Amino acid sequence: MSEQSAGRVVRRSRPPSSREARSHPARAGDALLAVSRAVRSRLEPSEVARRATRGVVRALGADLGSAWRITAAGDRLVPIAGYHVPRDLDQSSVTSPVIADHPIVDTIVAGAGPVYAADSQRDPRFDYPLLRLIPHKSVLVQPLRVGRTFIGIFAIVWIRASHRFHSQELRLVKLVAQQTAAAVERAALFAEVRSLNERLERLVEKRTLALERADQVLRASRDEQRAFARHLEKIREAEQTRIAREIHDELGQALTGLKMDLWRMASVKPTVQAGGPDDILPAVDGIIHSVRRIATELRPSVLDDLGLTAALESQIRDFEKRTGIRPDLFCSGAEPNLDSERTTAIFRIFQEALTNVARHADATAVTVTLSVHRRSLLLEIRDNGRGMPASVRPYRRHLGLLGMQERAAAFGGRVTVRSKPGQGTTVRVRLPLARKF
């Protein structure tokens, strides 16, 4: 039998007899079974090719075999698997000569079927550098194709004795080659997808680490800003306390002394003239009242002397004087055992909440609830005012509400605001009793 391709004549051995065609049936079945299992698996391309090569070698009674795959450039073949191949040839660094200079492979690539020879030593087509290292007697080269695309070859070699090829063997090798090519190609795609997934996972992991570092830097920056804000707030409260005491002690005492002097003058020498002591005393009383109010606004002494609950009650009385609305205060639990900074934070948040009610709510009733739990303090201010329109939200855009939130956040607390038009507003403050580390 002969075949002409690409200007070359490829001679093949004669077809086998019927007696020869019945050889190795069990091995053929084993080969097909092995390849079938490899096709269904998700092994590496090299392992799929190795199992298929082993099955073909055993089925044909050959001595060794190898599977080769075409390079990405499409000009050479590289080994991907071998069975009983000498170590010096079973290396991934081994490459074939340029395909265009290889008569057999070039013929196969051009579209011909398998090339084989029962007496390969005397066949000039198999005078090949790599085959010179093996004392071969018979050789079979089967193409591996996916559709019409050439992807590689099977090279099966007989060393101990020559082999006469028959049609059933060639059909077997062709069938195995088809399944192997599909399995190798699929395995290569799986490997490529797995590689891409691993690369994507590494990129995601790298990106996640970068985001975590950025988040850590951002959190550290926020913590520093809040610590600085707490420090400034502490300094401001201390300064206000000092100013309030000086106003109350020095200016208040001076005005009180002035009032007493005027009262003595009026009692010793009564007068009805305009501008006399009797007319000045009410003005002095007004000044004394204003001084006390300013001192209280700077730093209410009741907050330091009697605690948070008394300070809230005092603030409620002032709110009633200004607005005519008497808020209802409900307290549950013991007196909050808070440090000075937390007590000040809760009181300032309460002040800001009542100021917002007086300015914006147009409410007729206000309810204040202070409850102390095991680990936290809860303060709730609820009014029945007109509520906040949707355009006012989100609340963090407004400095008053933002200041309330930052005061609470500085101690690990939280401020939530719920409001609907026509249904009033509820401000809820939750603050841990113990410092969060």
SEGU-398462 format. One record per atom (N, C-alpha, C, CB): x, y, z. Coordinates in steps of 0.1 Angstrom, whole numbers, plus 5000, padded with zeros to 4 digits. Glycine has a CB too. Layout:
residues N
XYZ ...
This chain:
residues 437
500949885000 500050005000 500950125000 499050005012 500550224993 501350354992 500450464992 502250354980 500950584996 500150704996 501050824993 499450725010 500650914984 501451024980 500851154986 501451044964 501751234993 501351355000 502451445000 500751325014 502151574996 503151684996 504351644988 503551715011 504251574977 505351544968 506151424973 506251654967 505651354984 506451244989 505551114988 506851265003 506151004986 505450874985 505750804998 505950784973 504650775006 504650715019 504350565017 503750775029 505250475019 505050335017 504650275031 506250265011 503650185030 503150115042 503249965040 501750165046 503349895051 503349755051 502049695046 503749695064 502049565041 500849505036 499849485047 501249365029 498549485044 497549455053 497749315059 496149465047 497349295071 497549165078 496549055073 497449175093 496848935077 495848825074 494848825085 496648685074 493748745082 492648735092 493148675105 491448655087 494148585104 494648525117 495348625125 495548415113 496148715118 496848825126 495948925131 497848885116 494848955124 493849055129 493249025142 492849085118 493248895146 492548855158 493448855170 491948715156 494648915168 495648915179 495349025189 497048935174 495649005201 495649105212 494149165214 496549215210 493149085214 491749145216 491649205230 490749045213 492149125240 491949175254 492749305256 492449065264 493949305250 494749425252 494049545245 496149405246 493449525234 492749635227 491649685235 492249585213 490849595242 489849635250 490349715262 489049515255 491449665268 492049745279 492549885275 493249665285 493049895263 493550025258 492350115257 494250005245 491250065250 490050155249 489450195263 489050085241 489450095272 488950125285 489750235292 488849995293 491150215291 492050315298 491850455292 493450265296 491750455279 491650585272 490250645276 491750575257 489250565276 487850615280 487850675293 486850495279 488550605303 488550665316 489350795317 489250565326 490450795309 491250925309 490451035302 492550895301 489651005292 488851105286 487851165296 488051045273 487251085304 486251135314 486851205326 485351015318 488151185327 488751245339 489151395337 490051165343 489651455347 490151595346 491551595350 489251685356 492351505345 493751495347 494551595339 494251355344 495751615343 496651695335 496851635321 498051715342 497051725311 497251675297 498351565296 497651785288 499451585303 500551485303 500051345308 501751535310 499251345319 498851225325 497851155316 498151245339 496951225309 496051175300 496751105288 495051275294 497751175283 498551125272 499350995277 499551225267 499850995289 500650885294 499850755295 501250915308 498550775300 497750655301 497350605287 496450695309 497050695278 496650655265 497850585258 496250775256 499050635259 500250575253 500450435259 501450665256 500350425272 500550295278 499550195273 500450305294 498250235271 497250145266 497550105252 495850215267 497950195244 498250155230 499450065229 498550285221 500550095237 501750005236 501349865241 502850065246 500549855251 500149725256 499249655246 499549735270 498349725240 497349665231 498149615219 496349765227 499149685214 499849645202 501049545205 500349765194 501349525217 502449445221 503749515217 502349315214 503849645217 505049715214 505949725226 504649855209 507149785224 508049795235 508049925242 509449765230 507850035234 507750165240 506950255231 509250225242 506550365237 505750465230 505850605236 504350415229 505550705229 505550835234 504450925227 506950905232 504051025234 503051125228 503751255227 501751135237 503651325216 504251445213 503151545209 505251435201 503451675213 502451775210 503151895203 501751835223 502451955194 502952065186 503152185195 502152095174 504152265193 504452385200 503452495197 505852425199 503452595205 502552705202 502852775189 502552815213 504152775185 504652835173 504252745161 506152855173 503952615163 503452525153 504552475144 502552595144 505852485148 506952445139 507652325145 507952555138 507452285157 508152165163 507252085172 509352215171 507751965176 506951885185 507751865198 506751745178 507051855209 507751835222 507051715228 507651965231 507851635236 507151515242 506351555254 508251415246 505151495256 504351525268 504151405276 503051585263 504451285270 504251165278 505051045271 502751125280 505450945279 506150835274 505850715282 507650865273 506050595276 505950465283 507150375279 504550395279 507950345289 509150265287 510150335278 508850125281 510050465278 511050545270 512350575278 510450685266 513450555272 514750585280 514750725286 515950575270 515350735297 515350865304 515850985296 516150845317 516950955288 517551065281 516551115270 518851025275 515551035267 514551085257 513251135263 514250975247 513051095276 511851135282 512051255290 511351015292 512351365283 512651495290 511851605283 514151525289 511251695290 510451805284 511251895276 509751875295 512651895278 513551985271 513751935256 514852005278 513451805254 513651745241 512651795231 513651585241 513151835219 512251885209 512651825196 512352045208 511651815187 511951755174 512551855165 510651695168 513151815154 513651915144 512451985138 514451845133 512652085131 511652165124 510752075116 512152275116 509352085118 508451995111 508651995096 507052025115 508952105091 509052115076 510252035071 509252265072 511252005080 512451925076 512251785080 513651985083 511051745085 510851605089 509851545080 510251605104 510251455071 509351405060 508151335066 510151305052 508251255076 507051185081 506051275087 507551075091 506551365097 505651455104 505051555094 506351525116 505851605085 505351705076 504251645067 506551755067 504451515064 503351445056 502051435064 503851305051 502251395077 501051375085 500351515087 501451325099 501151615090 500551755091 499751795079 501651855095 500251755067 499651795055 498351725053 500551765043 497951625061 496651555060 496651405058 495951615049 497851345057 497951205055 497551135068 499251155050 497251005067 496950925079 498250875086 496150805076 498250765093 499450715100 500550675090 499050605109 501750675095 502850625088 503550515096 503950745085 503750405090 504350285097 505150205088 503150205103 506050125094 506950035087 507249915095 508250115082 507149795089 507449675097 508949655098 506849555090 509649715088 511149705089 511649845088 511749615077 511549915099 511850055100 513350085099 511350125113 514249995102 515650015101 516150035087 516449905107 515449975077 515749985063 514950095056 515649855056 514050155063 513150255057 513750395059 511650255063 514150465049 514850595050 514050695057 515350645037 512750675057 511850775063 512050785078 510350745060 512550675084 512650665098 514150685103 512150535104 514950735093 516350775097 516250915103 517250775084 515950915116 515551035123 516451045135 514051025128 516951155139 517951165150 517551105163 518251315152 516351125167 515951065180 515750915178 514651125184 515350865167 515150715165 516450645164 514250695153 517550725160 518850665159 519350615173 519850755153 518850675183 519250635197 518550515201 518950755206 517550465194 516750345198 516950235187 515250375200 517350115190 517450005180 516149955176 518349885186 515350035168 514049995165 513949895153 513250125161 512949815153 512649725142 511449765134 512549585147 510349815142 509149855136 508749985143 508049745137 508050075135 507650205140 506250235135 508650315137 505450295143 504150345139 503950495144 502950255144 503650585135 503450725139 502050765135 504450825131 501250785146 499750815144 499550965147 498950725153 498851035138 498551175141 497451195152 498151245129 497551295160 496551335169 495851455164 497151355184 494551445162 493851565156 492651595165 493451535141 492251715165 490951765171 490251825159 491151865183 489251755154 488651795141 489651785130 488151945143 489951895124 490951895113 492251955118 490451975101 492251995131 493452055136 494451955141 493152155147 495751965136 496751875141 497351925154 497851865130 497351835164 497951875177 499151795181 496851875187 499351685175 500551605179 500551465173 500551595194 501351375178 501551245173 501651145184 502751235163 501351015181 501750895189 502950835181 500550795190 503950795188 505050725182 505250595189 506450805183 504950485183 504950345189 506150275182 503550275187 506950205191 508250145186 508350005191 509450235190 508749915182 509049775185 510549755184 508249675175 511149705194 512649695195 513049545194 513149755208 512349455201 512849315202 512549235189 512149245214 511349275183 511049195170 510249285161 510249065174 510249255149 509449335139 507949305141 509849295125 507149395137 505749385139 505049405125 505149485149 504149315122 503349325110 502049385113 503149185103 501749495107 500549575110 499349525103 500749725107 498149535109 496849495103 495849595105 496449355108 494749585097 493749695097 493049715110 492749665086 492749615117 492149625130 492949705140 491749495136 494249675140 495149755149 495249895145 496649695148 495249925132 495250065127 493950135131 495550075112 492850065130 491550125134 491550155149 490350045130 492150055157 492250075171 493050195175 492849945178 494250205169 495150325171 494450455167 496450305164 493750445156 493050575152 491950615162 492450545138 491250515166 490150545176 490750595189 489350425179 491750535194 492450575206 493050715204 493550475210 493650745192 494150875189 493150985190 494950875176 491950955184 490851055184 490451085198 489650995176 490250985206 489851005220 490951075228 489450875227 492151035225 493251095233 493451245229 494551015230 493351275216 493451415212 492351495219 493351425197 491151445219 490051525225 490351535240 488751455223 490751425247 491051435261 492151525264 491351295266 493251515256 494351605259 493951755257 495551575249 493251775246 492851915244 491951965255 492151925230 490951885259 490051925270 490851945283 488951825272 491851845286 492651865298 493451985297 493551735299 493952025285 494752145284 493852265287 495352155270 492552265282 491652375285 491352385300 490352355277 491152265306 490952265320 492152325328 490652125325 493352285324 494552335330 494652485328 495752265324 494352525316 494352675313 493352745322 494152705298 492152695323 491152755331 491552755345 489752685329 492052645350 492552635364 493652735366 493052495367 494552745357 495652845358 495152985358 496652825346 494153015350 493553145350 492853175363 492553165338 492153065368 491453085381 492453115392 490552955384 493553035392 494553055402 495153195401 495652945401 495353235389 495853375387 494853475392 496253395373 493653455389 492553545393 492453545408 491253505387 492553425414 492553415429 493653495435 492453275434 494853475429 496053555434 495853705433 497353505427 495253745421 495053885420 493953935430 494553915405 492953855432 491853895441 492453895455 490753795441 493353795459 493953795472 494853915474 494753665474 495653945463 496454065464 495654185465 497354065451 494654195457 493754315458 493054325472 492654315447 492654215477 492054215490 493054255501 491454075494 494254205500 495254255510 495554405509 496554175508 495554445496 495754595494 494654675500 495954625479 493354625498 492254695503 492254685518 490954635498 492654565524 492654555539 493754655544 493054415543 494854665537 495854755542 495354905541 497154745534 494754935530 494155065529 493055095539 493555085515 492254985542 491255005552 491855025566 490354885552 492954945568 493654965581 494155105583 494754865583 494755155572 495355295572 494155395574 496055325559 493055365567 491955455569 491355455583 490855425558 491255335588 490755325602 491655385612 490555175606 492955365609 493955435618 493855585617 495355385615 493655635605 493555775603 492255825610 493455815588 491155755609 489955795615 490055795631 488755705611 490755685635 491055675650 491855795655 491755545654 492855825647 493655945650 492856075650 494855955641 492056085640 491156205639 490256215651 490356215626 489656105654 488656105666 489456125679 487955965666 490656065680 491356095692 491756235693 492656005693 492156295682 492456435682 491256525685 493056485668 490056485679 488856555682 488456545697 487656505673 488656425702 488356405717 489356495725 488556265721 490556505721 491556585728 491056735728 492956565722 490756775716 490256915714 488956945722 489956955699 488056845722 486856855730 487156865745 485856745727 488056785749 488456785763 489056915767 489456665766 489956965758 490557105761 489457205761 491557135750 488457205752 487457305751 486557295763 486557285738 486157175768 485357165780 486157215792 484957015782 487457185793 488157235804 488257385804 489557175804 488457445792 488557585791 487157645794 488957625777 486057585790 484757635793 484457625808 483657565785 484957515814 484757505828 485457615836 485157365833 486657645831 487457745838 486857885836 488957745832 486357915824 485758045822 484458045830 485458065807 483657945830 482357945837 482557965852 481657815835 483657905857 483857925872 484358065874 484957825877 485158125866 485658255868 484458355867 486758295857 483658335857 482458425855 481558415868 481658395842 481258285872 480458265883 481058315896 480058115885 482358285898 482958325911 483258475911 484158235913 483958515901 484458655902 483458765898 485758665894 482958745885 481958845881 480658835888 481758825866 480258705892 479058695899 479158755913 478658545901 480258735920 480458785933 480558945933 481758735939 481258995922 481359135921 479959205919 482259175909 479159135911 477759195908 476959175921 477159115897 477059065928 476359055940 476759155951 476558905946 478059185952 478459295961 477959425956 480059295961 477959455943 477359575938 475959585942 477559585923 475159485941 473759485944 473559515959 473059355941 474359455967 474259485982 474559625985 475159385990 475559685978 475959825981 474759915976 477159865973 474159885965 473059965960 471859945970 472659925946 471659825975 470559815984 470759895997 470359665988 471959896002 472259976014 472060126011 473659946019 472560166000 472360305996 470860345996 473060345983 470060255990 468660285989 467960286003 467960185980 468460196012 467860196025 468260316034 468160066032 469460366032 469960476040 469360606035 471460486040 469360626022 468860756017 467860726005 470060836011 466660706009 465660675998 465560785989 464260646005 465260755977 465060865967 464060815956 466360905960 463460905951 462460875940 462860935927 461060935944 464160985927 464661035915 464860925905 465861125917 464660955892 464960865881 466460825881 464460915868 466760705880 468160665879 468760635893 468960775872 467960635903 468460605916 468660455919 467560665927 469060415931 469360275934 468160195931 469760265948 466960235934 465760155932 465560115917 464460225937 466060205908 465960175894 467060085889 465960305886 468260095896 469360015891 469359875896 470660085897 468659845908 468659715913 468059605903 467859715926 466959635897 466459535887 467359505876 465059585882 468059615871 469059595861 470259505865 469659725856 470659525878 471759435883 471259295884 472159495897 469959275889 469459145890 469459075876 467959145895 469059155865 469159095852 470559055848 468559195842 471459135851 472859105848 473358985855 473859225851 472958965868 473358855875 472758725869 472958865890 471558735865 470858625859 471558585846 469358655857 471858685838 472558655825 473958595828 472758785817 474658635838 475958575841 475858435844 476658655852 474758405853 474658265857 474258175845 473558255868 473358235836 472958155825 474158125815 471858235817 474958225813 476158205805 477058105811 476858335802 477358115824 478158025831 477657875830 478358065845 476357865831 475657735830 475857675816 474257745835 475657765806 475757715792 477157665789 475257815783 478157745795 479557705793 479857565799 480457815798 479457555811 479657425818 478657415830 481157415823 477657345829 476657335840 477357275853 475457255837 477357345863 477957295876 477257165881 478057395886 475957155878 475257045883 475756915877 473757065880 476356925865 476856805858 477956745866 477256835844 478856835871 479956785879 479656755894 481056885879 478556825899 478256815913 477256705916 477656945918 476256685907 475156595910 474956485900 473856675910 475656485889 475656375879 474756405867 475156255886 474656305858 474056315845 472556335846 474356195837 471856255855 470456265856 469956405860 469856165865 470656465870 470256595875 470556695864 471056625888 471656685857 471956775846 470956775835 473356745840 470456655832 469356645822 468056715827 469056495819 467756695839 466556755845 466756905845 466356715859 467956955848 468157105847 468057155833 469557135852 468557075823 468357115809 466957115805 469257025800 466157025810 464757015806 463957135812 464056885812 464357185824 463757305829 464057425821 464157325844 465257435817 465657545808 464957545795 467157555805 464757425789 464057405777 462557445778 464057255772 461957415790 460557455792 460457605793 460057385805 461457675799 461357815800 461457885787 462557865809 462257825778 462457885764 461357855755 463757835758 460757735756 459757695746 458357675751 460157565740 458257665764 456857645770 456457495770 455857725763 457357405765 457157265764 457857195776 457557205750 457157115783 457757045794 457956895790 456757045807 459256865787 459556725783 459356625794 460956715778 458856505791 458656405801 459956325802 457456315798 460556305814 461756235815 461556105823 462856315823 461955995817 461755865823 463155795825 460855765815 463455755837 464755705840 464555555845 465655785849 465355465841 465355325846 466755285849 464655235836 466955205859 468255165863 468955265872 469155145851 470155225877 470855315886 471455435879 471955235893 471955525887 472655645881 473855595873 473055745893 473955645861 475055595852 476355625858 474955665838 477255525859 478555535864 479555555853 478955415873 479555685848 480355715837 481555815841 479555785826 482655805833 483655905835 483256035830 484955855829 484056135833 483656275830 483556295815 484756375835 484356235807 484356255792 483056195787 485556195785 482656075791 481356015786 480156095791 481355865790 480256135803 479056215808 478956345800 479356245823 480056405797 479956525789 479456505775 481356595789 479856385769 479456355756 477956335755 480156235751 477356255765 475956235765 475156365768 475556135777 475656445777 474956575779 474956665767 475656645791 476156675760 476156765748 475256715737 477656775743 475256575736 474256525726 472856555729 474456365724 472556545742 471156585747 470856725744 471056545762 471856815747 471656955744 471356985729 472957035749 472156925721 472056945706 470656885702 473156875699 470256775707 468956725703 467756815707 468756585710 467756865719 466756965724 466857095716 466856995738 468057135712 468157255704 467457235690 469657295702 467757115684 467057085671 465557085672 467656955666 465057025684 463657025686 463057165686 463256945698 463757255694 463257385696 463357465683 464057465706 464357445674 464557525662 463657475650 465957525658 463557345649 463057285637 461757195638 464057205630 461557145650 460457035650 459057095650 460656955663 458857215656 457457265658 456657155666 456857295644 457257105676 456556995684 455757055696 457656895689 454856975701 454057015713 454356915724 452557005709 455056805722 455456715733 456756645730 454356605734 457556635740 458856565739 458956465750 459956675740 459456345747 459656245757 461156205757 458756115754 461756195769 463156165771 463156035779 463956275777 463955935774 464055815782 465555785784 463355695774 465955765796 467355725800 467355595807 467955835809 467955495801 467955355807 469455305807 467055265799 469755245818 471155195820 471055035820 471755245833 471754975811 471754835809 473054785815 471554785795 473254655813 474454595819 475754645813 474454445817 475754665800 476954705793 476854845786 477454605783 475654895785 475555015778 474455115784 475154985763 474555235779 473555335783 472755375771 474255465790 471455385772 470555425761 469855555764 469555305758 469955655756 469255775757 468455795745 470255905760 467055825747 466155845735 465455975737 465255725734 465456055727 464656185727 463656175715 465656305725 462356175718 461356155708 460356275709 460556025710 460056335697 459156445696 458056415687 459856575692 456956485688 455756465679 455656575668 454456465687 456856635664 456856745655 456656705641 458256815656 457056795632 456756765618 457656675611 456756905610 458756635618 459656535612 460556605601 458956425606 461456515596 462356565586 461956525572 463856515589 461856615563 461556575549 462756495543 461356695540 462456415532 463456335526 464656415521 462856255515 464456535518 465556615512 466556645523 465056745507 466256635535 467156665546 468156545549 466456695559 467656425544 468556305546 469456285535 467656185548 470656225536 471156155548 471556255559 472256065544 471456215571 471656305582 473156345584 471256235595 474056265579 475456295581 475956415574 476356175577 475056475565 475456595558 475256715567 474656605545 474556705578 474256815586 475256815599 472756825591 475856935601 476856935611 476456905625 477457075611 475156945629 474656915642 474556765644 473356985644 473956695635 473756555636 475156485635 472756505626 475956535626 477356475625 478156485638 478056545613 477956605644 478656625657 478156525667 478456765662 476856505668 476356405677 476856265674 474756405676 476956225662 477456095658 478956085662 477256075643 479656185659 481156175662 481356175677 481856295656 480556245685 480756235700 480556095705 479756335707 479456035700 479255895704 480255795699 477855855699 480655815686 481655725680 482955725687 481755755665 483355835692 484655855699 484755755711 484755995704 483555715716 483555615727 482955485724 482855675739 482955455711 482455325706 480955325706 482955215715 480255435706 478855445707 478255475693 478355545716 476955495693 476255515680 475055605682 475855385673 474755685672 473555775673 472755735660 473955925673 471455705662 470555675651 469455775651 470055535651 469055825639 467955915638 466855855629 468456055633 465655855634 464455805626 463455915626 463855675633 463055945613 462156055612 461356035599 462856195611 460056075600 459156075588 458356205588 458255945588 458156255577 457356385576 455956365583 457156435562 455656455593 454356455600 454356355611 453356425590 455456275613 455356175624 456456185634 455556035618 457056305635 458056335645 459456275642 457556285658 460356295652 461656245651 462156175663 462656365647 462856075662 463456005673 464955995672 462855855675 465656045682 467056035683 467455935694 467756175686 468155835690 468555725699 470055725701 468055595695 470555735713 472055725716 472355605724 472455855723 473255525719 473755405727 475255425729 473355275720 475655415742 477055435745 477455325754 477255575752 478555255751 479055155760 479455215774 480355075754 479255135784 479655185798 481155165800 478855115808 481755065793 483155045794 483855075781 483454895798 485055125782 485855165770 486155035761 487155235774 485955055748 486154945739 487554955734 485254955727 488354835735 489654835731 489754755718 490554765741 
